């Protein structure tokens, strides 16, 4: 009976494997693109949970929340690393494209104002 419960618990916990990675890719957020976003979000959530009632900034977790979510985060962390590694080429190209767009907008604004003190476009 214990083995059945352990298998059920592992199955339920693995259903969320890489879920933060997926959430960061399907959200319409204007957050800056980057690599290993799911892993960094998972690590941040884990840090908030481990910080206890003190929390990080205005974020804090109660003891029951920590007991409920921390094991899932700890099991999911290596799965997030795998998911982020798989999506790395896509994340890197999107991140580079957004950086280029940002610099182009800066350069266009610079051209409009006549101020040429902005940094030049990076070489490929």
C-alpha positions, 0 to 999 in steps of 0.5 A, a space after each residue: 500500500 505504501 508503494 502505491 501511495 508513493 507511486 501516486 505521489 510521484 505521478 501527481 508531482 511529475 504532472 507539473 514537470 517544467 510547468 513554470 517553463 511552459 508558463 513563461 513561454 505561453 504568457 503574454 507578459 512584456 517581461 524581458 526574454 531570457 534563458 533558463 527562465 523557468 529555472 530562475 522562477 522556480 529557484 526564486 519561489 523556493 527561496 521565498 518558501 525557505 525564507 519562512 515568515 520573514 520572506 523576501 521583500 513583501 513576499 512570504 509564505 506561511 508554514 502550511 504553504 511551505 509544506 504544500 509547495 516546497 516539495 513540488 518545487 524541489 522535485 520540479 527544479 531539475 525538470 525545469 533545468 531539463 526543460 530550459 535546456 531544451 528550449 535554450 536555442 529558442 530563448 536565446 534567439 528571442 532574447 538576442 532579437 529583443 536586445 537588437 530591437 531595443 538598441 535599434 529603438 534607442 538609435 532611432 530615438 538618438 537620430 531624432 534628437 540628434 544625440 549620438 552618445 548612445 552605444 552602437 549596434 553590437 556585431 553578430 
